[in-house]
Every structure is written in C-alpha cells, then in structure tokens.
Amino acid sequence: MSKNDISVAEKLKRLYELQLIDSELAEIETLKGELPMEVADLEDEVAGLQTRLQKIDQSVEEVKADINKYNVNIKDSDALILKYQKQLDNVKNNREFEALTKELELQKLEIQLLEKKIRELQTSIQAKQETQQSTADKLKSKQADLELKKNELAAIIAKTEKEEDKLKKKSEKASKVIEERLLKAYTKIKKAYHNHLAVVTVTRSACGGCFNKIPPQLQLEIALRKKIIACEHCGRILVDENILESAIEPAPVTTLD
C-alpha cells in the first residue's frame, strides 16, 4: 500500500507520531537554549577584536616607521649644519656668508618641524597603545566568555547527542511514510510557531495549540478521523486524544481544510 492509499485515520496517526518525535527534538534544542547563538556571536566578536588589534599593530608600526624616517632626516640636517658651519670659516664675501647663514636657518627650522612631527606621532602612538591595551583586555574577557559558553554547550551536546541522533533518524523514518502534500503542510505549520507544534490533540474541548474552544460538532468529526481538520484559529492540524490507539477502518482521503 502506497503512502497515498492509506486511510485518513492512519495518516493522522503518522503525522501525530512524527509530531511527538519532533517535539522531543525541540525539547533538546530548548535545553541548549540560546547557547549556540551566543557562541556564534562571541566567535564573531573575538574575530572582530583580533582583526582590530592587528590593524592597530600595523598602524603603530607605520607610525614608528615615520618617526624613524624623520630621525634620519634630522641627522641629515645636523650633518648639513656642521658642513655649513665649517664653510662659514672660509667665506670670502658677504654674499656667501648670507647664503650659508640662510641655509643654516632653513636646516634648523627643518629640524624643529621634524621634531614637532615626531612629538605628534609619539602622542599618536601612546593613544593607539592605550586603545590597543583596552582592546586586548576586552578580547581576553570575550575569549574567556567564549570558552565558558563552548564548554557549557559541549556538555549539553555530550549529554544529548546520542538521543538527538536517534530522534533525528526516527523523524526521518517517520517522514518517509507520510505523503509529500501532508508533510509540506506539517513543516510549514511547524515553522510558523516557536513551540514547533503542527499537530495537536483536542484537550478539554480546546485546541492543544492555541487553546481556543472547539465546537462539539467539529470535535465529533475529529474523533471520526475521516478527514484532516485544522484549527480555524491557529491552523494547526487537530487530532483526538486517542489517535495512537487501534487503527480505524480505511476511509476516503479528503483534502486539508
């Protein structure tokens, strides 16, 4: 008998059995809580802070390279000053004296300018190093948080992994005996709700999903299991509480209301 030829009652039973399995899987996910998301967020934060530190390191090295370059330029200017001062001893006229004096002044001004730039760069390095330290401290804290969350998640996974794998296989197996149309409807409804309930029982005359009252006549139709009925309020598939008991005689397949 194909998946499409079985009775509506059997289809409802299979859907409800799948729901029970998927609900157990959902409980495991609830046990994990927000940990997977928290771990992912912390991993992103750690990676971002590490990148930021690398950029600060690179920036500091670039500034240090500029300082070294300016120090070399200062040495060059010092050398020129010594040269011009020696030449002053051998000047032959006022014109040469004035030219050398002007060159000396220019080199001294150049040194003053370079020293000012170096001081500014040193201040910049200090600010960058302070940012570097605060970023490193934050990174260390986030890495500790990440390690803690990873350990918590790993402990839960270790505890539930076998059961989760077992349930996933059961869910996959249960899905294979349900016709594609119903499975698509089930999956769509399940994704619409945070508790992942797509098939619910009528309990105390109310929908087990949204808890709205179900009219007596509709309850009777649900109990007969001759057609698939959805809650008019939340759209979940409704089954009676005794759905897992002995199978009912095959009945004509009807469309999903």
Helices and strands as residue ranges (DSSP letters): H 8-32, H 35-88, H 94-176, H 180-191, E 199-203, E 206-207, H 216-224, E 229-230, E 237-239
